[in-house]
Amino acid sequence: MDLSNSSPVITDPVAINQPLLGSLPSNLMQYSVMPGGYPVPGMNVSVNRLKIGEAIVSGLLDAMKSSSPRRRLNVAFGQGNSPDEDPAYSAWMAKCPSALASFKKIVANAQGKKIAVFLDYDGTLSPIVDDPDKAVMSPVMRAAVRNVAKYFPTAIVSGRSRNKVFEFVKLKELYYAGSHGMDIMASSANYEHNAEKVTKSLLQAVSGVDGATVENNKFCVSVHYRNVAEKVLEVRPVIDWDKGKAVEFLLQLLGLNDSENVIPIYIGDDRTDEDAFKVLRQTNCGYGILVSQVPKETQAFYSLRDPSEVMEFLNFLVRWKKHSM
Ligand SMILES: O=P(O)(O)OC[C@H]1O[C@H](O[C@H]2O[C@H](CO)[C@@H](O)[C@H](O)[C@H]2O)[C@H](O)[C@@H](O)[C@@H]1O
C-alpha cells in the first residue's frame, strides 16, 4: 500500500499516550474483504470484479511468496551453501558491509557526537514468524534495547499500530512511531522535557518582540502574538508520510536535528525501512543498517544478518558508550 500521499493531521495532541499525529485518512481505509478472506482495495461483489480480484490476489500471493525471505534464502544460496560461500552474497557484503565488522569505523565517526537509535520491530527486534501475534521479543533483546535507551535516545519505528508494538516491546522509556510512523508517541516525561527546551529557546527568540508570549502546552508550544497581531501561531506537520519522514520528525522533536553533531542509526529489515535509509543517505547523516541474510538493493550503508546480530550491535553500542564516558 502506497501511503506516500497521505496527510495525517494532529487529532488529539493533549492526551498522554494518544497519537501526536493522527490516523490514516479515511480514503486509504476503503478495503473490502474478498470471498476467501483476502482484503483487496476497491474489490468486492460483481463477478468480473471478483475474477479481477482473484487474479490480483493470486498475483499478490505469488509476489509475496517469491519475495519471502525464506524462499529467497533458498534460491540465493541453494542447499547446503552458507551465505559466506556465495559469490553474490560476498559482492553484496562488499557494498553493504556488516555493521559488526565495521563497528570501529561507525563509532570513530560518532566520536564527540550524539547517537540516536531508530529500530524497526518485525524482523529486526523479533524474528519473522508465521503468526504476527506471536512475534514476541526475547527478554535478552528487551534488555539490550533497554540498555541502549539508557545511553541514547531510542525510538521504535514500526508498520504495526503503535499500541500493538508497545505491547511487544513494553519499554516506557522509548519513543514509538506506529503505522509506519504515522502515529507517534513519546512518554509524557520526554515530551515535557523537550517542550521545556523548546519553550526556553522560543522565549529567547521572542524576547525582543513586544507583546509576544510563549505558552508551554506540554505536548506543543504556542507562540502568542495576540498583542502583536491578532493571532496565535500554531505549527504542525503537513505530511507526505513514511518511516523516513517519521525519523526526521522524531529527530526534530527530540532536538537532535543537528546533522553536524548527531548520528542517527536506523536498523530495519524491509522495504518500508528504505525510506528511512534514504533520508539518512541523502542528508549524509548517520547510518542505515539493513537486516538481511540475502543480498538486497538498499539505501542502507551497513547490514546485519538477523535479530541476534542486531542485539549484538546494540550491546556493542552500550559497551562502547560506557567505555567512552
Ligand atoms: O515495520 P515493522 O515493525 O517491520 O512491521 C512490518 C509488518 O510486520 C508484521 O508482519 C511481518 O512480521 C510478522 C511476524 O513475524 C510476519 O508474520 C509477517 O509475514 C511479516 O510481514 C506485522 O504483522 C505487520 O502488521 C507489519 O506491517
Ligand as a Chemical Component Dictionary entry (heavy atoms), coordinates in Angstrom:
data_LIG
# 
_chem_comp.id                   LIG 
_chem_comp.type                 NON-POLYMER 
_chem_comp.pdbx_formal_charge   0 
_chem_comp.three_letter_code    LIG 
# 
loop_
_chem_comp_atom.comp_id 
_chem_comp_atom.atom_id 
_chem_comp_atom.alt_atom_id 
_chem_comp_atom.type_symbol 
_chem_comp_atom.charge 
_chem_comp_atom.model_Cartn_x 
_chem_comp_atom.model_Cartn_y 
_chem_comp_atom.model_Cartn_z 
_chem_comp_atom.pdbx_ordinal 
LIG O1  O1  O 0 7.708 -2.161  10.386 1  
LIG P1  P1  P 0 7.745 -3.487  11.064 2  
LIG O2  O2  O 0 7.859 -3.407  12.557 3  
LIG O3  O3  O 0 8.781 -4.409  10.467 4  
LIG O4  O4  O 0 6.321 -4.132  10.773 5  
LIG C1  C1  C 0 6.008 -4.565  9.453  6  
LIG C2  C2  C 0 4.929 -5.612  9.500  7  
LIG O5  O5  O 0 5.367 -6.573  10.447 8  
LIG C3  C3  C 0 4.468 -7.626  10.754 9  
LIG O6  O6  O 0 4.475 -8.521  9.675  10 
LIG C4  C4  C 0 5.705 -9.171  9.475  11 
LIG O7  O7  O 0 6.061 -9.909  10.664 12 
LIG C5  C5  C 0 5.125 -10.970 11.010 13 
LIG C6  C6  C 0 5.592 -11.598 12.300 14 
LIG O8  O8  O 0 6.911 -12.057 12.220 15 
LIG C7  C7  C 0 5.078 -11.975 9.847  16 
LIG O9  O9  O 0 4.139 -12.984 10.162 17 
LIG C8  C8  C 0 4.673 -11.244 8.556  18 
LIG O10 O10 O 0 4.796 -12.166 7.453  19 
LIG C9  C9  C 0 5.627 -10.092 8.293  20 
LIG O11 O11 O 0 5.172 -9.341  7.155  21 
LIG C10 C10 C 0 3.104 -7.113  11.084 22 
LIG O12 O12 O 0 2.222 -8.198  11.218 23 
LIG C11 C11 C 0 2.588 -6.103  10.073 24 
LIG O13 O13 O 0 1.387 -5.559  10.544 25 
LIG C12 C12 C 0 3.622 -5.011  9.919  26 
LIG O14 O14 O 0 3.187 -4.066  8.941  27 
# 
loop_
_chem_comp_bond.comp_id 
_chem_comp_bond.atom_id_1 
_chem_comp_bond.atom_id_2 
_chem_comp_bond.value_order 
_chem_comp_bond.pdbx_ordinal 
LIG O1  P1  DOUB 1  
LIG P1  O2  SING 2  
LIG P1  O3  SING 3  
LIG P1  O4  SING 4  
LIG O4  C1  SING 5  
LIG C1  C2  SING 6  
LIG C2  O5  SING 7  
LIG C2  C12 SING 8  
LIG O5  C3  SING 9  
LIG C3  O6  SING 10 
LIG C3  C10 SING 11 
LIG O6  C4  SING 12 
LIG C4  O7  SING 13 
LIG C4  C9  SING 14 
LIG O7  C5  SING 15 
LIG C5  C6  SING 16 
LIG C5  C7  SING 17 
LIG C6  O8  SING 18 
LIG C7  O9  SING 19 
LIG C7  C8  SING 20 
LIG C8  O10 SING 21 
LIG C8  C9  SING 22 
LIG C9  O11 SING 23 
LIG C10 O12 SING 24 
LIG C10 C11 SING 25 
LIG C11 O13 SING 26 
LIG C11 C12 SING 27 
LIG C12 O14 SING 28 
# 
